[in-house]
Amino acid sequence: MIARKHRLRLLPERWLRPWREAGRFARTVVWVGAGITAIFVFIAIFAPFIWHYSGTAYQGIPKLAPPSGKHPFGTTSINFDVLARVLYGARLALEVVGLSVTFSVAIGLPLGLYAGYRGGWQDRTLVMVMDSLYAFPGLLLAIVVAAFLGRGVVNASVAIAVVYIPQYFRVIRNHVISVREEVFVDAARALGAKRRTIVWRYIFFNVVQSIPVIFSLNAADAIITLAALGFLGYGVNPPTPEWGQDLSRAIHDLASGVWWTALFPGLAIVILTTGMTLLGEGLNDIVNPLLRRVGIGTQTPAIGTVAQGGAAAGETQVLEQ
């Protein structure tokens, strides 16, 4: 019991408070979404040990065989095992999603911090650029970038990342604008702290709480965007296992009554997207104090936003110095 309490103290109290104040429904949604996502992560990591066929193996595999004991998901018109394509497609999907969202955070977060704290013409210029990108439909923008860069895992990741950079920029910038006027930031300036220290030590940790929520929601959307790029021929190079690309090939099979080549990749997209969406929505319900206040949580949280709650901790940290 003592060891458990000691482990819990390793996390800041302000990070644990939203979880404790959230209702059972929000926490259940998070656990369900995290469980579904964890299953696909497990599949992606251990795909070679789960099934003996690889995603590109075709020798010795019959053409358009229906689901059976030897091929539980059937086979395709080019002698691929559908189960193997689904398993290895999960690996590719999570790889592209991880790269694309990481690129988005790595670019959008520092730009949001800089623009929100600096202000002036730099802020107006960055806002204009991001608003211009945000005005484009996400899928159309990803198609344009992918058509320019060409096929490939990294190119597809960059094409998807461009869609989400404005979202991180806007959220972080708006939080920074509110947090930079807090008392603890003024105290840091009065003590002679450098601008870089103020931004990364006192402001950053008070605006970063919303990143996991946006991360999980963007990951769910990135799965669909990647599938759309693959379906239209702008994804990865064949014969790399990719769900959208497999769905594109399966259209011709449906006319012949072959349903299994489209069903299982489509189900994989739906299930993984649902899991990541549930995870993101559940985190949003927990992190957002306004949602907890209107009835999702079982307890009434302290008045103020997440950023303001973090600001209070930051203020205490500065005053103690």
N, C-alpha and C positions, 0 to 999 in steps of 0.2 A: 504493500500500500504506500509505504514511504517512497519507494522507487518510482511508483507511478506518479505521485505528486511532484517528485523531482523532475520527471520527464516533462510534465505539463508546464512547469515553470520555464522550460527552455523556450516556449513560445510566448510572445508578448500578450499580455492580458487583453489588449484592444483587438488582437486578431482572433482570440477565442470567444470574446463576448458576443459577436453577431451569431455565431453558431449556437451558443447556449440560448440566446433569445429567440431564435427562429423556431417556428412551429414544426410539428411532426411531419406535416405534409411536405414542406420545403426540404427538410432533411431526407425524407424518403425519396423525393425526386432526385436529389443529388446522389444518393446511394445507388439508385437504379441506373441513372446515367453513367456513373462511374463504373458500375459493374459491367454494363454493356461495352463501354469503351475498353475496359481492362481485358475483356474476352478477346476483342479484336487485336489488342496489343499482344496478347499471348499467342494468338494465331499467327500474327506477323513475325514474331520472334522464332517460334518453334514450328513454322510451316514444314521444313524438311523432315521433321520427326513425326509430324501428324499424318502425312500422306507420302507414299513412296514415289509418286510421279512429280516431276517438276512442272512449272508453269509453261515451259516451252517444249516439253518432251512430246514426240509424236510417233516415234517408231514403236510398232507393236500395238498401237491403239486403233481400234476400229473407227470408222467414219459414221457420225450421227447415230451412235448407239444409244438407246434409251437408258434411263436410270436402272441400274442393276446392282448386284452385290459387288461386282468387280469395278464398276464405275457408278458410284452412288448418285452423282449428279449428271450422268450421261457424258457424251462426247460431242465435239463440234464437227463442222463440215471440213475442217482442216486437221482432223485427227488429234485435237487437244482434249485432255481430260478437264471437264468443267469444274470439278471439285478443286483440282490443282490450280486452275486459273483463278478461282475465287480466293483460295488461300493466299497465293502469291500476289494477287491483286490487292489484298489487304495490306501487305507489306509496302507495296508501291504507294498506295493511297496515304498511309500514315507517314511515309517518308516525304512525299510532296507536301502534305498538310503541315508537317513539322517545319520543313524548310520555308514554306511560304509565310506562315504566321511568324516564324522567327525573323525573317527578313522584314516583315511589316513592323514588328515591335522595335527591331534594331534601328529602323529609320524613322518611324513615326514618333516614337517616344522621345528621343533626344531633340527632334525638331519642335515637338510640342512644348518641351521644357524651355527650350531657348526662346521660342516665340512668345510664350506666355509670360516669361520673366522679363525679357528684354523689352518687348513692346516696340513702338515706333514704326518706322517704315519697313524694318525687317519682318515684323509681325504681320503687317498688312500685305506684304509681298507673299509670304508663305501662306497666309490665309487665302489669298486670291488663287494661288497655284493649287492648293488642296481643294478648294471649292470647285475649281474647274475640273479636276479629276473626279470629284464626288458627283458632279452633274451627269457624268456618263453612266449608263446602265452597267452594272458590274460585269456581267457576262460579255457584253459587247466590248468593253475595255480590255478584258482578259483575252478575247479573241484577237483584237488588233495587236496587242503586245506579243501574243504567241505567234501570230502570222509573221511578225517582223523578226522575232528571234529564231523561229524554227522549232522543230520538235526536240524533245529531250526532257529529262527529269528536272534539271536545273532551270531550263528555260520555262517549263510549265510552272515551276515554283515561283519564278520571278514574275511571270504573267499574272498569277493569282495574287502575289504579294502587292503588286501595284494597286489592286482593287481595295485593299484593306489599309494601306498606309494613311489615307485621309481620316479614317475612323479613329485610329490611335492618336493622330495629331490633334484632332478636334477635341477628343475627350480629355487628353492630358493638358492641352492648352487651357481649356476652360477651368479645369481644377487648379492649375497653377495661378491663373488670374485671381481666383478667390483666396488661395492659400497665401499668396505673396503679400497680402495686406494684413495678415494675422500679426498678433502682438509678438509672438516668438520670433518671427522673421525680422521685425523691426528691432528686437533685442539683439539678434545676431548681427545686424548691420551696425548697431550702436557699439557693440563690442569689437568692431573692426574685422569681422569675418569677411573673407574674400567672396566674390560673387560665385565662383565655382563651388566653394564650400557650402554656401547658402543653398544653392540649387540642388546639389547632390546629397547633402547631408540632412538638410532640414525640410526641403520641399519635396524632393523625390519620394521619400518614404511615406509622405502624407497624401500622395496622389496615385500611388502605384496600386492601391487596393482594387481598383476597377479593372486592371489588366487581366487577371485570370478569367473574369466573366466575359470580357470581349474576346479573349483568346479562345475559349471553348465554343462560343457562338460562331466566331469566324471559322474555326476548324470544321464545324458542321457545314457551314456554307461552302467552304473550300472543297469538301468532298463532292458536293453537287457540281461545283464549277469545274473541277478536274474531270468528272464524268462527262460533262457537257463538252469540254475541249476534246476529250478522247472520242466522243461520239461524232463530232464534226471533223475529226482528223487533224486536230491541232495539239494533241497530247504528246504521248511518248512514241518512240519508234516501235513498230511491230517487229517481232511477235511478243514484245514485253507484255506480261499479263496486266491488263488495265480494264476495269469494269466498264467504263464508257465505250471503249473500243470494242469490247466483246458484245455489248448491246447493239452497236452499229452493225456488226457482222450478223447478229442474230435476227435482224429484221427480215433478211432474205429467207431464213429458216422458218419463220412463222407462217409464211404462205404455204409451206409444205406440211404444216401441222407439227413441226418440231418446236415444242414449247420450252424445253428444259434449258436451251442455250441462252434464253433471255430471262427466264424466271429467276434463276439463282444469282447471277450478277446483280439483277435489279433488286432482289431482296437484300443482298449485302449492302448496297447503297442505302436503302431505306432504313435498315436496322442500325447501321453505324451512324447515319445522320440523326436518327431519332435519339440514340444514346448520347451523342455529343450535345444535341439541343437540350435534352433533359438536364444534363450536367450544367450547361450554361444558364438555363432558366432557373434552376434550383439555386445556383450560386448567386444569381442576381436577386432572387427573393431573400436570400440570407444577408448579402452585403448591403442591399439598399434598405436603409432604416425606414424610409417612407412606406415601403410595401409591408414591412413588419408592423408598422404602426396601424395600418388599416385592417389588420386582422390575420395576416398570414402567420405572424409570430404569436407565441402564447404570452409573451410579456411585453410591456411597453418599454421601448428603448429610450435612451437619453435623447433629448431634443438636439437636433443638428444632423448634419450629413456625415458620411463616412470620412470625408476629407477633414471636416471640422473636428471629428473625434480624434483623428490622427494628429491634428494640429495641436490639440491640448497636450498630447504626450510630447510633441516636439517642443512646445513652449516650456514644459517642465524640464526637459533635457537642457535647454539653453540656460534657464534660470539657475539650474544647479551648478552650471559651470561658473 
